[in-house]
Amino acid sequence: MAVYVDPPLWPAHGTVFSHLVSDTSLEELHAFAEAAGIPERAFDGDHYDVPERRYQDLLSAGAIPVEARILVRKLIASGLRIPARQRSKALTVPLLERWNSTLPEHEELGFELLERWGEDHRKYHSRTHLLAVLEALDLLSEPALPARSVTLAAWFHDAVYEGIAGQDEEQSARLAEDRLAVAGLPGPVIDDVARLVRLTSTHSPEPGDQAGALLCDADLSILGAEPAAYARYLAAVREDYAHVSDADFAAGRAAVVRQLLALDPLFHSERAKSLWLDAARRNLEAELS
């Protein structure tokens, strides 16, 4: 078990940065960073970005200095490395391209939403999750494209996120109503987007609500992920609620998992069921146990 740091070579924000990683676990990495006074906002999925002025502090705290190429090898060997496309900070351009294809000539609103999805306190409910939902919508809708109201609902569904179930969805729906009205969208479209956003608080669309089923299936697609990706999801959710004690988080999370397992159906479309249902039940039951 060791923590490694590469030289401060990576330019950003008027200085250069080092990368701090563990060769064993994120728990070890977080504990080291906390002890060294590195803020949580410096964490980027599998490493901490640390400014040059803190480099010697990290060495004094016990971090092992290595070349950048060696650090990458250590991270890959640990199994903790996250591909660049899964990093929230790296997704501005591809997400903005998607936004502009959904609602052209409203780039300013797209930037506002990206700023919201990129807030420092978000770990799971971040741009990474937004892209995953949009890609799941594409997958479930093939060969057609998802309806614009569904895509817009995906963009807005966690646009307000404070970790308060029900309240976040309601405020996100109200944000959609306000911003889309200013953008000049028709009233029925705005109403449908807001309805879909509110639906993500229960993930229980009415029978025949194909748009609602599509969005809910896409939003919960992470539940059917491979074990390593599911473990990263759980770690990120825990970080979203870092202000909650371990005991309270365990009790609250267990209630959420039981609620998800009680959903009948958990996924609505046949395609979503075939893609994710079996793995989702395995993941949820394993987590609960």
Backbone as CSV, one residue per row, in Angstrom:
resi,resn,N_x,N_y,N_z,CA_x,CA_y,CA_z,C_x,C_y,C_z
1,MET,0.845,-1.188,0.000,0.000,0.000,0.000,0.883,1.241,0.000
2,ALA,0.652,2.135,-0.974,1.458,3.344,-1.060,0.694,4.413,-1.818
3,VAL,1.076,5.664,-1.568,0.535,6.806,-2.294,1.674,7.434,-3.081
4,TYR,1.403,7.731,-4.361,2.430,8.233,-5.273,2.048,9.619,-5.787
5,VAL,3.074,10.402,-6.142,2.852,11.725,-6.719,3.861,11.936,-7.839
6,ASP,3.378,12.485,-8.958,4.293,12.787,-10.061,4.727,14.246,-9.972
7,PRO,5.728,14.652,-10.736,6.218,16.036,-10.662,5.148,17.028,-11.089
8,PRO,5.208,18.249,-10.566,4.253,19.295,-10.980,4.560,19.797,-12.381
9,LEU,3.920,19.180,-13.360,4.183,19.482,-14.766,2.944,19.899,-15.538
10,TRP,1.755,19.764,-14.954,0.506,19.875,-15.709,-0.086,21.268,-15.510
11,PRO,-0.071,22.115,-16.555,-0.493,23.514,-16.395,-2.004,23.676,-16.293
12,ALA,-2.418,24.564,-15.395,-3.831,24.952,-15.259,-3.924,26.065,-14.233
13,HIS,-4.828,27.015,-14.475,-5.137,28.071,-13.517,-3.902,28.854,-13.089
14,GLY,-2.984,29.093,-14.020,-1.842,29.935,-13.731,-0.726,29.279,-12.953
15,THR,-0.781,27.959,-12.775,0.290,27.246,-12.093,0.448,25.889,-12.763
16,VAL,1.193,24.975,-12.135,1.302,23.602,-12.628,0.898,22.657,-11.506
17,PHE,0.417,21.483,-11.892,-0.150,20.551,-10.931,0.550,19.203,-10.982
18,SER,0.504,18.521,-9.834,0.883,17.113,-9.724,-0.373,16.278,-9.604
19,HIS,-0.208,14.966,-9.824,-1.281,14.003,-9.622,-0.919,13.120,-8.434
20,LEU,-1.871,12.930,-7.551,-1.681,12.103,-6.356,-2.575,10.880,-6.470
21,VAL,-1.987,9.664,-6.389,-2.767,8.431,-6.560,-2.379,7.409,-5.501
22,SER,-3.261,6.429,-5.333,-2.971,5.246,-4.515,-2.813,4.045,-5.426
23,ASP,-1.973,3.097,-5.022,-1.849,1.863,-5.805,-2.730,0.758,-5.263
24,THR,-3.608,1.122,-4.299,-4.406,0.087,-3.634,-5.891,0.412,-3.566
25,SER,-6.238,1.601,-3.046,-7.656,1.885,-2.824,-7.911,3.377,-2.759
26,LEU,-9.127,3.769,-3.101,-9.525,5.166,-2.960,-9.615,5.556,-1.491
27,GLU,-9.942,4.605,-0.629,-10.012,4.894,0.797,-8.657,5.363,1.315
28,GLU,-7.601,4.653,0.905,-6.251,5.055,1.293,-5.930,6.440,0.746
29,LEU,-6.284,6.679,-0.503,-6.002,7.961,-1.134,-6.723,9.096,-0.426
30,HIS,-8.016,8.912,-0.137,-8.790,9.956,0.537,-8.239,10.233,1.935
31,ALA,-7.855,9.184,2.656,-7.325,9.364,4.009,-6.020,10.154,3.977
32,PHE,-5.164,9.835,3.013,-3.892,10.553,2.887,-4.150,12.018,2.546
33,ALA,-5.034,12.255,1.584,-5.313,13.630,1.163,-5.893,14.451,2.315
34,GLU,-6.808,13.856,3.063,-7.405,14.565,4.191,-6.344,14.922,5.224
35,ALA,-5.467,13.952,5.526,-4.413,14.216,6.505,-3.446,15.290,6.023
36,ALA,-3.252,15.373,4.704,-2.340,16.362,4.140,-3.015,17.704,3.876
37,GLY,-4.303,17.803,4.146,-5.010,19.057,3.959,-5.367,19.362,2.515
38,ILE,-5.504,18.308,1.694,-5.903,18.500,0.301,-7.431,18.505,0.243
39,PRO,-8.067,19.546,-0.311,-9.543,19.625,-0.283,-10.203,18.581,-1.176
40,GLU,-11.423,18.215,-0.838,-12.176,17.217,-1.598,-12.383,17.642,-3.044
41,ARG,-12.534,18.940,-3.286,-12.803,19.414,-4.647,-11.642,19.133,-5.593
42,ALA,-10.452,18.797,-5.052,-9.299,18.487,-5.899,-9.341,17.056,-6.430
43,PHE,-10.288,16.245,-5.956,-10.383,14.850,-6.390,-11.067,14.776,-7.755
44,ASP,-10.481,13.980,-8.658,-11.035,13.846,-10.015,-11.158,12.374,-10.386
45,GLY,-11.985,11.661,-9.656,-12.352,10.294,-10.027,-11.393,9.224,-9.574
46,ASP,-10.101,9.386,-9.871,-9.127,8.378,-9.455,-7.832,9.006,-8.949
47,HIS,-7.778,10.345,-8.872,-6.572,11.016,-8.408,-6.941,12.391,-7.863
48,TYR,-5.996,13.002,-7.162,-6.123,14.395,-6.728,-5.198,15.262,-7.577
49,ASP,-5.697,16.420,-8.024,-4.874,17.427,-8.676,-4.342,18.368,-7.598
50,VAL,-3.018,18.451,-7.481,-2.398,19.194,-6.384,-1.466,20.259,-6.946
51,PRO,-1.623,21.521,-6.562,-0.775,22.584,-7.114,0.683,22.439,-6.672
52,GLU,1.554,23.027,-7.477,3.006,22.908,-7.257,3.410,23.297,-5.835
53,ARG,2.766,24.314,-5.279,3.172,24.795,-3.954,2.983,23.753,-2.865
54,ARG,2.170,22.707,-3.127,1.941,21.667,-2.123,2.802,20.419,-2.353
55,TYR,3.619,20.422,-3.381,4.371,19.213,-3.748,5.288,18.752,-2.615
56,GLN,6.093,19.643,-2.075,7.007,19.260,-1.001,6.246,18.809,0.248
57,ASP,5.085,19.412,0.499,4.257,18.979,1.639,3.860,17.517,1.489
58,LEU,3.508,17.119,0.258,3.099,15.737,0.020,4.259,14.772,0.228
59,LEU,5.445,15.177,-0.213,6.613,14.329,0.011,6.889,14.187,1.505
60,SER,6.778,15.275,2.226,7.001,15.228,3.672,5.975,14.348,4.379
61,ALA,4.751,14.300,3.810,3.693,13.489,4.403,3.829,12.002,4.062
62,GLY,4.752,11.669,3.154,4.991,10.253,2.846,4.667,9.822,1.443
63,ALA,4.216,10.743,0.571,3.955,10.371,-0.819,5.285,10.040,-1.512
64,ILE,5.249,9.043,-2.357,6.445,8.579,-3.051,6.535,9.276,-4.406
65,PRO,7.626,10.007,-4.677,7.742,10.702,-5.969,8.104,9.721,-7.085
66,VAL,7.387,9.813,-8.208,7.665,8.966,-9.369,7.454,9.797,-10.634
67,GLU,8.028,9.337,-11.741,7.776,9.983,-13.024,6.308,9.809,-13.403
68,ALA,5.824,10.699,-14.270,4.421,10.654,-14.667,4.047,9.313,-15.292
69,ARG,4.930,8.778,-16.138,4.610,7.509,-16.808,4.532,6.354,-15.811
70,ILE,5.346,6.414,-14.755,5.302,5.376,-13.725,4.020,5.499,-12.913
71,LEU,3.637,6.746,-12.621,2.393,6.960,-11.872,1.200,6.389,-12.629
72,VAL,1.147,6.624,-13.941,0.050,6.082,-14.743,0.045,4.559,-14.684
73,ARG,1.219,3.945,-14.767,1.298,2.482,-14.689,0.807,1.978,-13.340
74,LYS,1.178,2.670,-12.264,0.720,2.278,-10.932,-0.805,2.355,-10.851
75,LEU,-1.367,3.419,-11.427,-2.813,3.610,-11.368,-3.535,2.546,-12.182
76,ILE,-3.022,2.232,-13.359,-3.635,1.189,-14.185,-3.573,-0.147,-13.478
77,ALA,-2.411,-0.474,-12.911,-2.239,-1.759,-12.224,-3.159,-1.893,-11.011
78,SER,-3.498,-0.761,-10.389,-4.369,-0.803,-9.211,-5.810,-1.138,-9.560
79,GLY,-6.190,-0.949,-10.841,-7.581,-1.149,-11.249,-8.475,0.027,-10.947
80,LEU,-7.896,1.129,-10.492,-8.690,2.294,-10.097,-8.820,3.336,-11.204
81,ARG,-8.049,3.200,-12.277,-8.031,4.248,-13.288,-9.388,4.361,-13.985
82,ILE,-9.833,5.599,-14.166,-11.080,5.886,-14.861,-10.737,6.475,-16.224
83,PRO,-11.309,5.953,-17.312,-11.036,6.526,-18.639,-11.393,8.004,-18.689
84,ALA,-10.671,8.749,-19.513,-10.857,10.201,-19.570,-12.295,10.583,-19.881
85,ARG,-12.981,9.814,-20.749,-14.338,10.177,-21.142,-15.336,10.063,-19.995
86,GLN,-14.928,9.380,-18.922,-15.816,9.239,-17.778,-15.570,10.309,-16.720
87,ARG,-14.638,11.209,-16.972,-14.349,12.258,-16.011,-15.261,13.459,-16.256
88,SER,-15.851,13.935,-15.197,-16.791,15.045,-15.321,-16.136,16.267,-15.942
89,LYS,-14.894,16.587,-15.537,-14.253,17.814,-15.984,-13.900,17.777,-17.474
90,ALA,-13.813,16.591,-18.042,-13.375,16.475,-19.431,-14.525,16.471,-20.429
91,LEU,-15.753,16.664,-19.942,-16.908,16.421,-20.791,-17.591,17.682,-21.296
92,THR,-17.019,18.838,-21.059,-17.680,20.078,-21.453,-17.960,20.129,-22.948
93,VAL,-16.954,19.851,-23.764,-17.121,19.981,-25.213,-18.116,18.964,-25.769
94,PRO,-17.966,17.642,-25.479,-18.936,16.708,-26.044,-20.363,16.947,-25.556
95,LEU,-20.520,17.388,-24.311,-21.869,17.668,-23.823,-22.441,18.917,-24.469
96,LEU,-21.617,19.929,-24.664,-22.117,21.141,-25.305,-22.525,20.862,-26.751
97,GLU,-21.792,19.997,-27.428,-22.182,19.612,-28.787,-23.547,18.931,-28.777
98,ARG,-23.771,18.079,-27.804,-25.082,17.422,-27.688,-26.173,18.447,-27.416
99,TRP,-25.890,19.396,-26.519,-26.890,20.419,-26.222,-27.250,21.216,-27.466
100,ASN,-26.247,21.637,-28.220,-26.502,22.451,-29.401,-27.269,21.705,-30.482
101,SER,-27.163,20.389,-30.501,-27.955,19.614,-31.453,-29.381,19.416,-30.963
102,THR,-29.598,19.589,-29.646,-30.947,19.442,-29.077,-31.713,20.749,-29.101
103,LEU,-31.040,21.827,-28.719,-31.698,23.137,-28.663,-30.757,24.183,-29.268
104,PRO,-30.669,24.232,-30.598,-29.757,25.175,-31.266,-30.087,26.623,-30.900
105,GLU,-29.054,27.455,-30.956,-29.169,28.897,-30.738,-29.482,29.256,-29.289
106,HIS,-29.281,28.292,-28.380,-29.466,28.576,-26.958,-28.259,28.067,-26.179
107,GLU,-27.079,28.400,-26.707,-25.837,27.920,-26.103,-25.641,28.452,-24.693
108,GLU,-26.115,29.667,-24.425,-25.956,30.240,-23.090,-26.657,29.386,-22.038
109,LEU,-27.850,28.886,-22.362,-28.556,28.009,-21.446,-27.788,26.699,-21.274
110,GLY,-27.205,26.187,-22.355,-26.393,24.983,-22.252,-25.227,25.176,-21.307
111,PHE,-24.553,26.326,-21.382,-23.440,26.610,-20.479,-23.924,26.699,-19.030
112,GLU,-25.098,27.298,-18.826,-25.618,27.371,-17.456,-25.839,25.972,-16.886
113,LEU,-26.444,25.097,-17.683,-26.696,23.746,-17.204,-25.385,22.996,-16.953
114,LEU,-24.409,23.171,-17.820,-23.118,22.522,-17.609,-22.454,23.033,-16.335
115,GLU,-22.587,24.313,-16.043,-22.053,24.841,-14.797,-22.726,24.184,-13.603
116,ARG,-24.038,24.010,-13.693,-24.751,23.356,-12.599,-24.297,21.907,-12.428
117,TRP,-24.202,21.177,-13.536,-23.787,19.773,-13.462,-22.325,19.634,-13.036
118,GLY,-21.549,20.703,-13.146,-20.141,20.647,-12.772,-19.843,21.209,-11.398
119,GLU,-20.860,21.452,-10.582,-20.642,22.011,-9.243,-19.731,21.103,-8.418
120,ASP,-18.909,21.730,-7.564,-17.878,20.999,-6.834,-18.434,19.914,-5.920
121,HIS,-19.629,20.123,-5.365,-20.136,19.155,-4.382,-20.701,17.895,-5.032
122,ARG,-20.806,17.868,-6.360,-21.348,16.703,-7.056,-20.229,15.695,-7.342
123,LYS,-20.470,14.454,-6.995,-19.531,13.385,-7.313,-20.190,12.389,-8.261
124,TYR,-21.343,11.823,-7.847,-22.076,10.964,-8.786,-22.974,11.790,-9.698
125,HIS,-23.734,12.709,-9.127,-24.689,13.506,-9.912,-23.943,14.631,-10.629
126,SER,-23.086,14.238,-11.537,-22.174,15.156,-12.215,-22.373,15.060,-13.723
127,ARG,-21.476,15.708,-14.472,-21.555,15.642,-15.929,-21.385,14.204,-16.423
128,THR,-20.650,13.403,-15.693,-20.490,11.998,-16.067,-21.839,11.290,-16.079
129,HIS,-22.645,11.531,-15.050,-23.986,10.935,-14.988,-24.872,11.478,-16.104
130,LEU,-24.788,12.777,-16.353,-25.586,13.371,-17.435,-25.267,12.697,-18.762
131,LEU,-23.986,12.544,-19.079,-23.619,11.902,-20.345,-24.092,10.454,-20.373
132,ALA,-23.979,9.751,-19.255,-24.415,8.354,-19.212,-25.908,8.240,-19.493
133,VAL,-26.705,9.156,-18.954,-28.151,9.130,-19.202,-28.447,9.433,-20.667
134,LEU,-27.776,10.428,-21.223,-27.992,10.767,-22.627,-27.602,9.605,-23.543
135,GLU,-26.500,8.936,-23.235,-26.080,7.796,-24.053,-27.038,6.622,-23.885
136,ALA,-27.569,6.433,-22.682,-28.556,5.377,-22.473,-29.832,5.661,-23.254
137,LEU,-30.235,6.931,-23.314,-31.401,7.301,-24.126,-31.161,6.945,-25.594
138,ASP,-29.962,7.253,-26.090,-29.631,6.911,-27.478,-29.742,5.410,-27.697
139,LEU,-29.191,4.646,-26.763,-29.180,3.190,-26.895,-30.597,2.619,-26.891
140,LEU,-31.425,3.123,-25.995,-32.788,2.596,-25.870,-33.691,3.036,-27.012
141,SER,-33.336,4.152,-27.673,-34.184,4.693,-28.731,-33.811,4.212,-30.126
142,GLU,-32.630,3.627,-30.285,-32.172,3.216,-31.622,-33.222,2.356,-32.317
143,PRO,-33.380,2.571,-33.643,-32.564,3.405,-34.539,-33.022,4.866,-34.598
144,ALA,-34.129,5.197,-33.936,-34.599,6.584,-33.934,-33.836,7.386,-32.883
145,LEU,-34.084,8.690,-32.829,-33.550,9.539,-31.780,-34.607,9.718,-30.703
146,PRO,-34.193,9.901,-29.440,-35.201,10.167,-28.410,-35.923,11.477,-28.673
147,ALA,-37.169,11.573,-28.255,-37.923,12.809,-28.424,-37.215,13.962,-27.722
148,ARG,-37.347,15.158,-28.283,-36.634,16.302,-27.718,-37.051,16.556,-26.271
149,SER,-38.319,16.343,-25.945,-38.761,16.587,-24.568,-38.057,15.642,-23.591
150,VAL,-37.806,14.408,-24.017,-37.118,13.446,-23.153,-35.663,13.867,-22.975
151,THR,-35.016,14.268,-24.065,-33.628,14.704,-23.976,-33.500,15.942,-23.099
152,LEU,-34.401,16.900,-23.268,-34.355,18.094,-22.423,-34.597,17.740,-20.955
153,ALA,-35.491,16.794,-20.708,-35.732,16.365,-19.330,-34.481,15.744,-18.728
154,ALA,-33.723,15.009,-19.528,-32.461,14.452,-19.040,-31.499,15.568,-18.624
155,TRP,-31.420,16.612,-19.434,-30.540,17.733,-19.113,-30.954,18.434,-17.818
156,PHE,-32.251,18.517,-17.570,-32.733,19.270,-16.417,-32.956,18.403,-15.175
157,HIS,-32.929,17.061,-15.288,-33.481,16.248,-14.208,-32.712,16.343,-12.893
158,ASP,-31.425,16.647,-12.929,-30.664,16.910,-11.704,-29.957,18.255,-11.802
159,ALA,-30.522,19.182,-12.556,-29.876,20.488,-12.719,-29.769,21.215,-11.382
160,VAL,-30.721,20.988,-10.502,-30.623,21.451,-9.110,-30.360,20.231,-8.268
161,TYR,-29.243,20.218,-7.571,-28.907,19.039,-6.770,-28.295,19.449,-5.438
162,GLU,-29.061,19.213,-4.369,-28.578,19.430,-3.009,-28.659,18.143,-2.185
163,GLY,-29.031,17.045,-2.823,-29.112,15.775,-2.115,-30.377,15.620,-1.297
164,ILE,-31.432,16.363,-1.648,-32.699,16.282,-0.909,-33.739,15.680,-1.843
165,ALA,-34.065,14.416,-1.626,-34.981,13.700,-2.517,-36.327,14.403,-2.579
166,GLY,-36.876,14.502,-3.774,-38.160,15.158,-3.976,-37.997,16.646,-4.182
167,GLN,-37.301,17.316,-3.282,-37.092,18.763,-3.418,-36.203,19.073,-4.610
168,ASP,-35.150,18.281,-4.806,-34.259,18.519,-5.944,-35.006,18.397,-7.264
169,GLU,-35.829,17.362,-7.388,-36.580,17.150,-8.624,-37.588,18.268,-8.863
170,GLU,-38.237,18.704,-7.798,-39.222,19.785,-7.934,-38.542,21.083,-8.359
171,GLN,-37.434,21.410,-7.752,-36.741,22.647,-8.113,-36.144,22.551,-9.511
172,SER,-35.691,21.356,-9.899,-35.182,21.173,-11.258,-36.298,21.347,-12.279
173,ALA,-37.493,20.838,-11.958,-38.636,20.991,-12.857,-39.024,22.464,-12.990
174,ARG,-38.989,23.197,-11.895,-39.326,24.622,-11.950,-38.277,25.394,-12.746
175,LEU,-37.023,25.002,-12.613,-35.970,25.622,-13.408,-36.230,25.389,-14.892
176,ALA,-36.627,24.167,-15.246,-36.932,23.859,-16.644,-38.089,24.714,-17.145
177,GLU,-39.125,24.852,-16.330,-40.276,25.669,-16.727,-39.856,27.114,-16.994
178,ASP,-39.014,27.639,-16.129,-38.583,29.034,-16.280,-37.671,29.213,-17.489
179,ARG,-36.620,28.399,-17.579,-35.622,28.601,-18.630,-36.178,28.274,-20.015
180,LEU,-36.998,27.257,-20.127,-37.527,26.886,-21.446,-38.597,27.866,-21.910
181,ALA,-39.287,28.494,-20.961,-40.229,29.549,-21.347,-39.479,30.749,-21.918
182,VAL,-38.372,31.111,-21.272,-37.548,32.215,-21.773,-36.992,31.872,-23.151
183,ALA,-36.684,30.582,-23.365,-36.152,30.142,-24.658,-37.220,30.117,-25.737
184,GLY,-38.490,30.276,-25.363,-39.566,30.364,-26.345,-40.151,29.043,-26.778
185,LEU,-39.949,27.973,-25.995,-40.535,26.689,-26.372,-42.040,26.700,-26.122
186,PRO,-42.795,25.912,-26.884,-44.252,25.863,-26.688,-44.622,25.353,-25.303
187,GLY,-45.726,25.846,-24.794,-46.189,25.454,-23.471,-46.321,23.960,-23.268
188,PRO,-46.944,23.211,-24.208,-47.090,21.763,-24.014,-45.741,21.041,-23.897
189,VAL,-44.746,21.501,-24.650,-43.415,20.885,-24.554,-42.813,21.162,-23.181
190,ILE,-42.915,22.400,-22.718,-42.382,22.758,-21.399,-43.058,21.935,-20.310
191,ASP,-44.382,21.821,-20.391,-45.126,21.044,-19.392,-44.663,19.595,-19.373
192,ASP,-44.408,19.026,-20.555,-44.002,17.627,-20.616,-42.594,17.449,-20.052
193,VAL,-41.694,18.379,-20.352,-40.340,18.300,-19.798,-40.393,18.351,-18.272
194,ALA,-41.158,19.285,-17.738,-41.250,19.415,-16.282,-41.873,18.168,-15.655
195,ARG,-42.881,17.626,-16.316,-43.508,16.394,-15.813,-42.495,15.258,-15.749
196,LEU,-41.699,15.120,-16.788,-40.710,14.053,-16.841,-39.632,14.243,-15.771
197,VAL,-39.215,15.477,-15.557,-38.221,15.742,-14.517,-38.766,15.323,-13.155
198,ARG,-40.002,15.694,-12.866,-40.598,15.320,-11.569,-40.717,13.803,-11.436
199,LEU,-40.902,13.122,-12.540,-41.063,11.669,-12.520,-39.805,10.965,-12.027
200,THR,-38.640,11.594,-12.172,-37.404,10.936,-11.743,-37.271,10.865,-10.221
201,SER,-38.210,11.441,-9.504,-38.189,11.294,-8.038,-38.752,9.951,-7.600
202,THR,-39.580,9.324,-8.452,-40.187,8.029,-8.103,-39.808,6.916,-9.062
203,HIS,-39.457,7.276,-10.296,-39.165,6.288,-11.352,-40.323,5.314,-11.532
204,SER,-41.535,5.838,-11.447,-42.733,5.001,-11.590,-43.696,5.625,-12.596
205,PRO,-43.383,5.553,-13.881,-44.281,6.117,-14.893,-45.582,5.324,-14.976
206,GLU,-46.626,5.983,-15.408,-47.909,5.313,-15.604,-47.827,4.364,-16.800
207,PRO,-48.633,3.307,-16.809,-48.658,2.421,-17.982,-48.955,3.224,-19.252
208,GLY,-48.198,2.949,-20.290,-48.383,3.653,-21.549,-47.591,4.937,-21.680
209,ASP,-46.928,5.369,-20.610,-46.120,6.582,-20.654,-44.734,6.215,-21.193
210,GLN,-44.616,6.149,-22.495,-43.364,5.701,-23.103,-42.220,6.669,-22.845
211,ALA,-42.507,7.964,-22.885,-41.454,8.954,-22.630,-40.954,8.839,-21.191
212,GLY,-41.883,8.702,-20.264,-41.494,8.551,-18.860,-40.711,7.279,-18.621
213,ALA,-41.143,6.186,-19.240,-40.431,4.921,-19.091,-39.018,5.022,-19.642
214,LEU,-38.876,5.698,-20.783,-37.562,5.845,-21.412,-36.611,6.615,-20.502
215,LEU,-37.063,7.742,-19.957,-36.196,8.542,-19.104,-35.852,7.800,-17.820
216,CYS,-36.831,7.156,-17.206,-36.570,6.429,-15.961,-35.594,5.278,-16.180
217,ASP,-35.752,4.546,-17.279,-34.830,3.450,-17.579,-33.412,3.981,-17.769
218,ALA,-33.287,5.080,-18.493,-31.957,5.645,-18.733,-31.328,6.152,-17.436
219,ASP,-32.127,6.765,-16.586,-31.618,7.325,-15.330,-31.096,6.231,-14.400
220,LEU,-31.716,5.049,-14.456,-31.322,3.952,-13.566,-30.387,2.949,-14.232
221,SER,-29.908,3.253,-15.424,-29.091,2.276,-16.145,-27.813,1.923,-15.405
222,ILE,-27.287,2.818,-14.557,-26.070,2.542,-13.798,-26.249,1.322,-12.893
223,LEU,-27.481,1.032,-12.506,-27.712,-0.108,-11.609,-27.311,-1.417,-12.267
224,GLY,-27.341,-1.474,-13.589,-26.981,-2.693,-14.308,-25.549,-2.703,-14.790
225,ALA,-24.700,-1.890,-14.189,-23.305,-1.794,-14.619,-22.512,-3.018,-14.183
226,GLU,-21.350,-3.199,-14.804,-20.409,-4.223,-14.363,-19.957,-3.912,-12.938
227,PRO,-19.505,-4.943,-12.187,-19.171,-4.742,-10.766,-18.213,-3.592,-10.494
228,ALA,-17.148,-3.435,-11.300,-16.192,-2.355,-11.043,-16.840,-0.983,-11.210
229,ALA,-17.644,-0.817,-12.258,-18.329,0.458,-12.484,-19.369,0.704,-11.393
230,TYR,-20.037,-0.365,-10.941,-21.019,-0.208,-9.873,-20.334,0.216,-8.578
231,ALA,-19.149,-0.325,-8.318,-18.397,0.059,-7.122,-18.011,1.532,-7.183
232,ARG,-17.612,2.026,-8.375,-17.293,3.449,-8.511,-18.535,4.299,-8.281
233,TYR,-19.671,3.819,-8.777,-20.936,4.528,-8.553,-21.236,4.649,-7.058
234,LEU,-21.079,3.552,-6.326,-21.349,3.580,-4.888,-20.408,4.536,-4.168
235,ALA,-19.125,4.509,-4.558,-18.158,5.405,-3.923,-18.514,6.864,-4.185
236,ALA,-18.951,7.161,-5.403,-19.312,8.539,-5.746,-20.569,8.978,-5.009
237,VAL,-21.550,8.079,-4.879,-22.760,8.410,-4.124,-22.402,8.715,-2.672
238,ARG,-21.497,7.917,-2.104,-21.083,8.180,-0.716,-20.456,9.563,-0.606
239,GLU,-19.665,9.956,-1.599,-19.048,11.279,-1.573,-20.080,12.387,-1.723
240,ASP,-21.151,12.127,-2.472,-22.231,13.105,-2.574,-22.811,13.426,-1.199
241,TYR,-22.759,12.443,-0.310,-23.331,12.602,1.033,-22.231,12.566,2.094
242,ALA,-21.093,13.178,1.769,-19.958,13.169,2.693,-20.285,13.849,4.023
243,HIS,-21.275,14.733,4.019,-21.657,15.448,5.228,-22.500,14.597,6.171
244,VAL,-22.893,13.395,5.730,-23.744,12.511,6.530,-22.873,11.458,7.201
245,SER,-23.166,11.124,8.452,-22.381,10.127,9.175,-22.503,8.765,8.511
246,ASP,-21.536,7.884,8.775,-21.560,6.548,8.178,-22.834,5.797,8.547
247,ALA,-23.231,5.888,9.813,-24.422,5.160,10.265,-25.680,5.677,9.581
248,ASP,-25.818,6.991,9.516,-27.006,7.564,8.889,-27.016,7.283,7.388
249,PHE,-25.832,7.352,6.766,-25.781,7.055,5.338,-26.162,5.604,5.076
250,ALA,-25.638,4.680,5.874,-25.940,3.262,5.676,-27.434,3.007,5.790
251,ALA,-28.068,3.634,6.785,-29.511,3.444,6.963,-30.283,4.039,5.796
252,GLY,-29.905,5.238,5.376,-30.609,5.877,4.268,-30.398,5.152,2.956
253,ARG,-29.178,4.724,2.709,-28.882,4.016,1.463,-29.610,2.675,1.424
254,ALA,-29.664,1.983,2.552,-30.382,0.711,2.592,-31.855,0.906,2.247
255,ALA,-32.438,1.995,2.716,-33.841,2.282,2.399,-34.012,2.529,0.907
256,VAL,-33.056,3.251,0.299,-33.113,3.508,-1.144,-33.017,2.201,-1.920
257,VAL,-32.085,1.337,-1.525,-31.904,0.060,-2.228,-33.163,-0.796,-2.110
258,ARG,-33.756,-0.836,-0.937,-35.000,-1.620,-0.770,-36.110,-1.052,-1.651
259,GLN,-36.165,0.277,-1.748,-37.179,0.905,-2.598,-36.961,0.535,-4.057
260,LEU,-35.713,0.526,-4.487,-35.407,0.158,-5.871,-35.756,-1.299,-6.138
261,LEU,-35.422,-2.176,-5.205,-35.733,-3.592,-5.379,-37.240,-3.839,-5.394
262,ALA,-37.986,-2.941,-4.745,-39.441,-3.098,-4.689,-40.141,-2.567,-5.935
263,LEU,-39.424,-1.813,-6.774,-40.040,-1.300,-7.999,-40.420,-2.458,-8.910
264,ASP,-41.652,-2.461,-9.342,-42.127,-3.538,-10.217,-42.945,-2.917,-11.347
265,PRO,-42.304,-2.737,-12.504,-40.963,-3.203,-12.862,-39.880,-2.191,-12.474
266,LEU,-38.646,-2.699,-12.331,-37.499,-1.817,-12.119,-37.154,-1.108,-13.416
267,PHE,-37.129,-1.843,-14.527,-36.988,-1.280,-15.867,-38.256,-1.576,-16.644
268,HIS,-38.581,-0.702,-17.580,-39.891,-0.770,-18.229,-39.837,-1.315,-19.651
269,SER,-38.887,-0.876,-20.449,-38.818,-1.358,-21.828,-38.150,-2.725,-21.873
270,GLU,-38.511,-3.508,-22.878,-37.899,-4.828,-23.017,-36.398,-4.707,-23.258
271,ARG,-36.011,-3.663,-23.980,-34.582,-3.494,-24.259,-33.809,-3.199,-22.981
272,ALA,-34.354,-2.335,-22.133,-33.687,-2.022,-20.869,-33.615,-3.253,-19.974
273,LYS,-34.678,-4.020,-19.948,-34.674,-5.240,-19.140,-33.587,-6.196,-19.607
274,SER,-33.472,-6.370,-20.909,-32.479,-7.305,-21.427,-31.060,-6.804,-21.180
275,LEU,-30.876,-5.498,-21.174,-29.544,-4.937,-20.984,-29.115,-4.917,-19.524
276,TRP,-30.042,-4.598,-18.614,-29.608,-4.217,-17.270,-30.311,-4.923,-16.115
277,LEU,-31.448,-5.562,-16.332,-32.249,-6.005,-15.198,-31.535,-7.034,-14.338
278,ASP,-31.016,-8.101,-14.928,-30.390,-9.161,-14.133,-29.207,-8.622,-13.339
279,ALA,-28.360,-7.853,-14.002,-27.191,-7.300,-13.310,-27.614,-6.314,-12.224
280,ALA,-28.658,-5.541,-12.481,-29.118,-4.568,-11.491,-29.594,-5.264,-10.224
281,ARG,-30.349,-6.323,-10.376,-30.829,-7.042,-9.190,-29.663,-7.668,-8.423
282,ARG,-28.685,-8.203,-9.153,-27.507,-8.764,-8.482,-26.753,-7.673,-7.716
283,ASN,-26.561,-6.534,-8.355,-25.835,-5.451,-7.710,-26.548,-4.940,-6.465
284,LEU,-27.846,-4.717,-6.591,-28.622,-4.183,-5.469,-28.688,-5.178,-4.309
285,GLU,-28.928,-6.431,-4.630,-29.012,-7.435,-3.559,-27.664,-7.622,-2.876
286,ALA,-26.581,-7.576,-3.639,-25.255,-7.694,-3.050,-24.960,-6.493,-2.155
287,GLU,-25.336,-5.314,-2.620,-25.112,-4.115,-1.812,-25.902,-4.177,-0.521
288,LEU,-27.144,-4.585,-0.577,-27.985,-4.656,0.617,-27.447,-5.669,1.623
289,SER,-26.970,-6.797,1.102,-26.460,-7.828,2.011,-25.135,-7.417,2.641
